[in-house]
Amino acid sequence: MSAQMDRLEAARDKAVDRMFRASAAVGKAARSVDAVTPGGRTGYDTAILSGIRRKHNAKADTRRYNAYDREAAAYAEHAAATASWRVAESRIAALAEKEAAVGLVVPADACLVRDSYGWHRVIRVNTKSVSVETGYSWTDRIPLANVLEARS
């Protein structure tokens, strides 16, 4: 494994830990919101949930709104952690694919190579790329990392 792969796996592990912590925070915040919401959030009377009281209570309102803010922040943190985990996973997959492709050696007598666009007739094989024919007066260069298959 390369050092870059090790760094990506460490970043993925940190993202997973962050996701688990955020998930626990979401659960805690949801319980807190349920505790401060009059009548609870399920099976409630809409007149109670609206927050209308006979006597104004600024402390209770502040407590309730802060609980809602904490829950929203916990959900946002969980979404960010999930996104960073997905990015790390996709980068690991791309690097693994790239490392697998680098191992391909195109023989000097290869007649055809295949990349993501299809098969091409080989003109010249270099150390880092392959020159291939086009339907026009010029040739294209395909990096060896992009060559998927070679045939003689």
Helices and strands as residue ranges (DSSP letters): H 3-36, H 46-49, H 58-102, E 112-115, E 118-125, E 129-133, E 139-143, G 144-146, E 149-151
